[in-house]
Amino acid sequence: MGDEGAASSGNELGEFLRSRRAVLDPVALGFPDDGRLRRVPGLRREELAQLAHVSLDYVVRLEQGRTRRVSRPVLEALADTLQLAPDERAYLFTVADVSRPPTPRKSVRTEVAPKLRQLLDGMRDIPAMVLSRRMDVLAWNPLAAALLTDFGTLPPGERNLIRLTFLDDEFRALYADWPRAARDCVAVLRMEAGRNPKDQAVSALVGELSVRDPDFRTWWATHQVRGPRELSKTYRHPLVGDLALDVHQFSVDTHPDQQLVAYTAPPGTPTEERLRFLIQWAADPQHTPDDLPTPQHDDQRG
């Protein structure tokens, strides 16, 4: 499988509509089994057209990529019929060109404002970093490096959380539930590819991962999407054991293509205690605290 065009087939709208149509149960939507053989799972095109109150020909043209710009009422009807989640609905409107500006977006800004770097440095008890929308790690504090990996030892082109999740064995081993984390990564990348289909860095990343990882290829084809939301993740840290952390994502108004991500431990939990040990170690890696606990695995997964 080549990497050219991996991020964008040119018909994201049609592929997305087909993928969402395929996961619906026709019987649950009121279509009895008529004995006709279904070549593919889910709703037929004519059934989608009937429920959304649009013509079958229009659905066919949308799915075949013969028309792109769709009216908002039609998209709302399709989104309702397909039972799209909020992130999926936003993605549908994005790839359908309903609200996309006529000119391409300017290049993503990779420099981090000095005051934001100062904020990172001041967060001594909280792992934190600045990410681009495609999950490039642009800046980080020492505790984030202690938690995840020493990003400074990586070439700039490899400082990407999605790439590391799939292609770096040690980073992959950090996740207590790697398949869940990896699928989330694919969904985030799919959302960004929909927002910026001409982003060459996104295309290159999707192409590389499609070639090198079969799981990525499989999950990319499902067209799952995800935007920012409240998260918790469990990391299996080799020094302190399981860390069940809450993940906080903050937009940066002065740099809309960037976000500040911070990790905190719920108060009174084993994770809070283990994070304190990690803070001590990050402050002086040459000295391991005498009372550092033996790494333990909890029942939590994330």
N, C-alpha and C positions, 0 to 999 in steps of 0.2 A: 504494500500500500504506500503510495507516494505521499509527500507532505504538501504538494501544491494544492491550494484551494481547500485545505482541510478545515479551516475555520469558517469558510463561507462557500456554500454551494451555489449561491445566487438565488436560492428559493427557500430562505429560512421560514417565510410565512407559510408556504405550502407544506413544508416538512413538519412544522410545528402543529398545524391543524390536523394533519394525518396522525401524528403521534398522540395527540390528545383524544382524537376520535377513537383510536384503537384501544384505549384503556377503559372506555365506558361499557357498561353492561346494557345491551339493547332491551333485555327483558325488564330490568329495573326501571327503564325509561318508558315502558308501556308497549314495547313491540314484542308480540308473542312469537314463538318459534314457528315459522311458516313452512318449515321443512326444506327451505332453500339452503344450499350449501354456502357457507360463508368462507370466502377465500382468505380473508384476513379477519382477525378478531375485532370486536368493537362495533361501533355504528357504521352502517353503510353511508355513502355520500347522500343518497336520497333521504335517508332518515335524519341526518343532520340538517339538511335543507328544510325538511318538513317541520322539525322542532324549532328551528331558528326563523321560520317564515321568510326564507329567501329561496330563489330559484335554484334548481339542481345545476343548471348551466353555470350560475354564478359561483357555486361551491367548486365545481370542476375547474373553472378558470383560476380561482384563487389557489387551489392546490397544485395546479400545473404551472403556476407562476406567470400566467398570461395577463394578470392584472395585479397591481400592487397597492395602489391607493384605494382605501376602502373608507366609506363613511363611518363616522363614529357610531350611529345607531345600529348599523349592521354588525360592527365589531362587538358592541355591547350584547347584541342578540346571540352572536356566536359564542362569546365568552360565557354567557349565562347557560346556554345549552351544553357547552362542554364542561361546565362546572369547574371553571378555572379558579385556582387559589389566587390571592392578591398578587403574588410575585409573577405567576403565569399570566395573569391579566395584563400587568404592566409590560411584560415581555411581548405579548401579542400586539399591544398598541405601538410598541417601539418598532418591531420588525415590519409592521404594516404601514409605516411612514406617516402615521396620523399626526404626530407631533414632532417629527424630526426636523431640525432646521435645514434650509436648503443648501447651506454651505457646510463642508466638512469641519469637524471639530479641530481646534488647534492641537498641536502636538502635546502629549501628556507632559506635564512639568515634573521633573525628577528631583529638582533641588528642594531641600527642606529649609524652611525659614529658620534663621538663627534663633528666634525666640521659641520656636517649637523644639529645636534641639536642646535649648536650655531647659525647657519643661521636661523633656525626657531625662536629662541628666539629674534633675531634681527629684525624679520619682525613684528614689533609692530602694523603697520597699515594695515596689510594684513592677513586675515585668511589663515593658511597654515598647512599642515600635510604631513607626510610620510606614504605611503601606500605600501603594498605588491601587487603583481600582482593579488592576489585573493581578494584584497580590505580590508585586515586587516589593522587597524589603528595602526601603530607602534610608531608614535610620533606626537605631535600636539603642537601648540602654544595656549596661552590663548584666542586669538580672534577666533580661530577655535572652541574651546570649547564653547565660547559664541554664536557663530553662529549655531552650530549643536547640540551638547550635551556635557556634562562633561564626557569625555571618562574615566577620572581617577576614576570615581565612578563605572565603569563597570568592571566585571571580565575580564581578558585578553582574554579569549575565546569568549567573546561576543563583542569585539571591532572590528566589521566587518561591513562595510557600507552596504553590501548587506543584511546581516542578520538583521540589524537594520531597513532597508527599509521595510522589509516584516513582522518582528515580533515585532517591538516596536511601539506602537500606537502613542506616542508623536513624535518620529522621523518621522514616516509616515505622520503625520499631517503637518510637515514642508514643504512638497512639494505642490506647487500650482497645479501641474499636476502629481499626484502620479502614475497613470498607465503608463505614458510615462517614468518617471524616473525608475519605477520598471522593465519595459520591457528592458530598457537600461542595468540595472543591470544583468538581466538574460543573455543578449547577451554578456556582458563582461565575465561573469562566464563561459558561454559555450565556448568562445574563449580560456580561460585559461584551461578549462578541456580538450580541444583538444590538446593544447600544452603540457600538463603534465597529461596524463590519469592515471598515477599511483600515483598522489598526494593524499595521504590519507585525508588531510585536506579538499581539494576540494570535494572529495567523501562524506565526512561526512557532509559538508555544504549543498551540493545538496540533500543528503538523508534527512537531517532534514527539509529543506525547502519544499521538495516534500511531506513529511508527514504532515506538519503543515499548508501549504498554498495552496489552490486549484488554485489560479491564477498562482503561481509559476509552479505548475505541468503542467498547460495548456501551458504557454509560453515556458517552457523548451522543450516541445515536438515539438515546431515549428522549432527548430534548427537555430534560428536567432543568428548571431554573430556580435560582434563589437569590433574594436580595438581603440586605442587612436585617438582622433580627437578634433577639436575645439568645445567647448560646451558653452552653457549659461543655467543657471538654475534659476528659481524663487523660493525663499524660503519664506514661510509665517511665519515670526518670531513673536513669541508671544509678544515681547517687542517693536519692532520698525516697524512691519508691513512687507510688501512685499519688498524683496531684489532681484532684477534681476541682477545676478552676472555672469561675465565671468569666466569660469573654465579653468585654465592653468595646463597642465600636463607635467612634465619634467622628463626625465630619469636620473638615477644616475649611472654614469659610473663605479664607484667603487663598486656598489651594483646593478647588473643588474636586480635583482628581486624586486627592489624598485623604487618608483617614488615619486617625490615631487609634490604636488597638491596645488595650490594657487587660491584664489578667489579675483577678483577685480571688482570694480564698474565702469561703463562707466562714464567719466567726465561729469559734468553738469547735471546729472540725479537725480531724487528723491532718488534713491538707494545710491548715493554717500553721500547725506546728512544723510540718515538714518544710513549708515555704520559708519559715524563719531560719531553719538550718541552711537552706539553699542561699538565703541572703548572706549569711555568715561566710559561706564558702565562696560566693561570688565576690565578696569584699577582699578575700585573701585566699585564692585558689591553692596556694602552696601549703596552707594550713587547714587540715580537716578538723572541725570541732571534735573534742574528745567524746562528747555525748551524741554524736551523729547516729541516728537510728539505722538499723539494718533495713535496706529497701524492702518495702512491703507492698503487696498488691491488695487493693480493696475490691469489694464486689461491684463498685461503681464502674460504669463504662461510659465513654463519650468520645 
